[in-house]
Amino acid sequence: MTIRLPDVQGGFRAYEPRKEPFAATPGTPFTSRTVFSAAHVVADPFADSTPDSPAAVDWDATLAFRRHLWSHGLGVAEAMDTAQRGMGLDWAGAAELIRRSAAEATSVGGLIACGVGTDQLTGPATLDEVRAAYEEQLALVEESGAQAILMASRALAAAAKGPEDYLEVYGHLLRQSAEPVILHWLGPMFDPALEGYWGSSDLDAATDVFLQVIAAHPDKVDGIKVSLLEARREIDIRRRLPQGVRCYTGDDFNYPELIAGDDQGFSHALLGIFDPLGPLAAEAVRVLDTGDAKGFRELLDPTVELSRHLFQAPTRFYKTGVVFLAWLAGHQSHFTMVGGLQSARSLPHFARAYELADGLGLFPDPKLAEERMKNLLSLYGVNQ
């Protein structure tokens, strides 16, 4: 039995779906690496909403997916870019997501860290207003009992006149944080509004400022998440970190080699691609826990082609592929996204994502995934 899949040239190819899924079982947290999956939100498909309406979230399905990740030993990075923060999920929705997920994490003993930003600011802001917005969100995350992730801020990028403004704002926040935080550097490929972050479009100069912030407050920085899609730059930053400050890779192109590491160190992980890869990624890290780096790479290296496909330019629309695969995998009953973002990728893109994910055995029920893929194809006028 084959399925006809469209390609980018306007033709079709026959694909024979996999019969059996990848065998993965739930397990305890890892011993050699700290691993977070940034998690998507599940929209309410029956809400009468528009792309510019406040997000309508299916809370039961959203929390069920987080329990799925925790059951495999993964931590959850909540209210981040993968959850459509700033691309369909506003601050009010993110705040509710943080409260609910943090409470759920407490009830099941799951690891959670939550994004702290400034997205309640909807127009031009002063540096004082940026600081106050960060403080409001930091207080909410700390009150929830979750670890804080200080995310890059569009408002700060617009208001800052140079590196000194970043040093002042981040220094202020780190001095008042109750517990060590994760600093998040998100590149402009994920959000064009973050071009020139840390006061310069020159990445070497920006890196120096970023490291200055950390060096001034090493006791308040648990780690950094670097999402620049440049493996060599992440390795360079990792080697320059103060003792005890972790590097959490956010590189969805080069994560296997960065997590495996080298004779001078390794990266932990905080990755959007671990949303669809959850059980397989967890199995790979457990292999690494035994000291078997080769076995780890043998499991995880084949997933890179799928990740590079989902995160291809425009990279910020990778969330569409993530939610699409969650639907095919049976984690939600529909393919609808907050903000109507399900329209952000093409049918050939979806077809290739299905083929690559199925080949990896990511669908617990391959027959269900095939049926749902055929249903989507039929909506586009593709007959089998």
N, C-alpha and C positions, 0 to 999 in steps of 0.2 A: 504494500500500500504506500503510495506516494502522495505528496501534496504539491500543488503548483504554487511557486513563490515568484513574485515579480522582482526584477533586478533594476539597477539604476540605468541600464541602457534601454529600458522599455520592453524588454523581453521577459521570458519566464524560464524557470528551471524546475526540474523535478527533484524533490527532496524526500527521502525516506526517514520518517521520524524514528527516534530511538524508542526502544520498547521498555527499557528498565531505567529507573532513576539512579543517580549516584547514591550509594549507601552511606548515610551519615546518621549518627545517633546523638541525642542530646548528651551533654556532658558538663563537667564543672569548669570553672575559670582556668585560665592558662597559668603556667609557672614561669615561662621564659620571656613572655612579652605581655604588655598591656594592650588590649585590642578593643577599639570602639568601632561600631558601625554607625555612621550617620543614617538616620531612619527617615523614610518618607511618611507623609500623612495620607490618610484615606479620605477622599471627599465624600460628602453625602450626595448621592446621585439624584435624590428626589427633592433636594432643596430648590426653591425658585430663586436662583441667583444668576448673576451676570459676571463677566470677567473682572469688573471693578467693584463688585460687592464684597463685603467682609466674607472671609472664608467660611464655608459650611462644611464642617468636619464630621465624619462618622467616627465618633469617639470609641465605640466598642471595637470596630475593626482596627482602628489605629493602635489602640492599646494591646489588642491581640497580637498584632505584628511585633510589638516590642517584647511581649512574652515569648514569642517564637525566637527572637534573637537571644534573649537572656537564657532560654533553655539550652542553647548550644554553647553557653559560656562567654558569649560576646557582651561587651558593654554597649550601652546605647548613648550616642551623642545626639542630644535632643535639641529641637528648634534651631537647626543649622540650615545651611544652604540646601541640603537634600530635602528638607521639610518645606521647601519653597519659601523660605524666609525672604521677604522682600520681593517675591515673585508669585504672589497669590495669598500668602499668609502674612497678615499684618501683626502689629505688636499685640493687639488684644487677643487674637487667636493664638499667637506664640505664648503669651502669658498663661492662657488656659491650658495649652499643651504642656508647658513646663510643670504646672501644678499637678495635673493629672498623671503625667508620666513619672514624676518624682514620687508621688504617693504610691503608684503601682510598683516602682522599683523598691521602695521600702517594704511593701507587702510580700514581695517575692525574693528579696535579697539580691536584686540586680544592681550592677554597676551603672551609674548614670552621670553624665556631665551635660550641662545645658548652656546654650548660647546666650551671651550677653552682648547686646548691641545698642543702637540708637534709633531704631526704626520707628519709634513713636514720633520722631521729628519728620514732618512731611514737607518742609520747605527750607529755605536758607536758614542757617543757625549760627550763632556765635560759639566760640570755644566754651564759654560758660554754660551755654545751653547743651552743648555736646556732653560736657562733663556731667551735668545734672541728669541727662537721659541715661548715660551709662550707669550712674549711681542708682537710679530707680530700678533698672533691670538687674544690676548686681545684687541689690537688696532682696529682690523677689527670688532670685535663684538661691541665694544663701538661706533665706527663710524656708525654702522648699527642702533643704537638706542635700541638694545636689552640688557637685563641683561646678565651678564657673569656667566657661570658655569665653575669654574676651575676644570677640569677633572684630574684624576690620569694619570700619564705619564709613559709609558713604558721606555722612554729614561731616565727619572729621576730615575726610579727604578734600571736601569742598571748602571747609573753613580754614584749614591749616595753611599758614604762609611759608612754612619751612620745617626742617627737622626738629627745631626747638619746640614747636607746638606739640608734636607727637611725644617728645620726651616729657614735656610737662603734663599732658593729659594722662598718659599711661603711668607715669610716676605717681601722680595723684591717686589713681585707681588702685595701683598695687599697694601703696602705703595703707589704704583703708580696707583692703580685702581681708576677710577673716581667715581664709585658708589659701594655700597656694593655688594659682589658677593656671589654665592652659592659654597661652597666647596664640592667636590664629592669624596667619598671614595668608590671605586669599588673593591670588593673582588676578589681573584684569581679564584673563581668558574666562574666568568664572563670573566676573562682574566688571564690565567696562568702567563703571563709575569709580573703581578703586585704582585706576591708573595713577602712578606717581605716589603710591602709599609710602609712608615713612619719609616723605619730603623730597623724593626724587624718582624719576623714571629710569635712572641708571641703577640697575639691580645691585651692583657692587656697593654704591653709595647707600642705597636703601638697606642693604644687609648690615652695613656698619651701624646704622642708626638702630635697627632692630636689636642687634646684639648689645648696643649701649643700654637699651632699656632693661634687658635681662641682667647684664652685668651689674647694674645699679641696685637691683632688687632680687638677687638669686634665691633668697629664702621665700619669696612670694610667687615664684614661678615653678610650678610642678613640671611643666614642659611646654613645648611649642608644636604647633601644627603648621606645616609648610605645604601650601598648595600652589606650587609654581610650575609643576610638570617638567622640572629639570633635575634629574637625579644627581648630577655632579654638584649642583649648587646646594641641594639638600645635604649631601655628604659633607661639603665644606662647612656649612653652618653647623651641622651635627658635631663636627670635630672641634669647633670653636666655642661650644657651649660650656658654661661653668660646670664643675663637678656636681652631679646630682640632678641636673636639669635634663629632662628627657626630650627626645625628638620623636614626635608622632607623625609618621609620614601621612601626607594628604595627597601623594602623587599617584593618581589613578592610572598612570601609564607605566610606572616602573616599580610598583610596590613589592614584587617578590624579591628582587635583589636588595632593596632597601631594608626590608624586614629581616632578611637572612643576614645582612651585614657583612662586615669584613673583619680583618684582624685588629682594626682600630675602633670597632663599635658597630652598632646596629640601630635601626629605628623601630619604635613601637608603631602602632597604627591607629589612625582615625580616618576612615575611608567611606565615601559614598558607595563605592563599588561593592563593599561588604554587605550592603542591603540585599541585593539579589544573590550574592555569593555566600551568604551566611553559613549554612551548614558545611559547605565544601571548604570555605576559608577556615572555619573552626577546626575541621579535621586536619587541615594542613598545619595549623599552628600547634596542634597536639603532637603531630609528628616532629615538629621542630623542638617541642619541649623535651623530647627524648634525646636531642642532640643530632638528629638526622636532618641536616640541612639539605642534603641531596634529595631525600624523600619529600621534604617540604617543597622544594622547587619543582619536583616532578608533578606534584599535585596542583601547585598554584600557577606555574608558568603558562599552562594551556589556557588559563582564564584571561590572560592579558589581551588577546585579540578581541574578546567580547568587551572588555573594559574600554579599550581604545575606540571601539565602534560606538559605544554609548556616549563617550566623552568627546567625540569628534566635534570640530567647530561647526556651529557656535556652541562651545562647551557648556554654556549656562543652561542649555536645554537638555542636559543629560537626565534630568529628573523625569522627563517624559518616558524614556526608555526604562528607567528603574521601576516606575509605576506600571508600565506595560507588562514587564516581566512578573511583577507581583500578582497581577491579574491572571496571567497565564498559569502561574504556579498555584493558584487557588487561594491566595492570601486575602483576596477581596473579590466581591461578586461582580464587579464592573470595571470598565476602563474609563473612569471619569476623574478629572483632577481639579483641584481648586484653581480658580482663575482661568478655567478652560484650557489649561496647558497641554491637554492630550492632543491638541492640534499642532503642536510645535515640531513634530517630526513627520517624515513622509512614510508612505506605505512600504517602499523598498527598504527604508531604514528599519521599520518594524519587522519585515520579513527576515532580514539578515540577523537582527537581534534574536528572533525566535530560533533560527537555524543554529546560531552559535550557542545559545543557552541550552537548547535541547541536546546538542552534541556533547555538552559538558554534563548532562544528566541533572540539570538544576530543577526540573519540574517533578515534584513528588508523584504526580499523576500525569504521565506523558500523554495519555489519551485525552484527558481533559484539556491540556494545553493545545493539542492538535485541533480539537473541536472548537476551542475559542479562537484559534488562529484562523480557521476556516470561516467562522462567523464574521470576523473582522474583514477578511478578504471578500466575502460576499457583499458586505456593505459598500465596498469600493467597486463592485461589479465584476469581481473575479470569480468565475465558475470553475468548479473542480471537475 
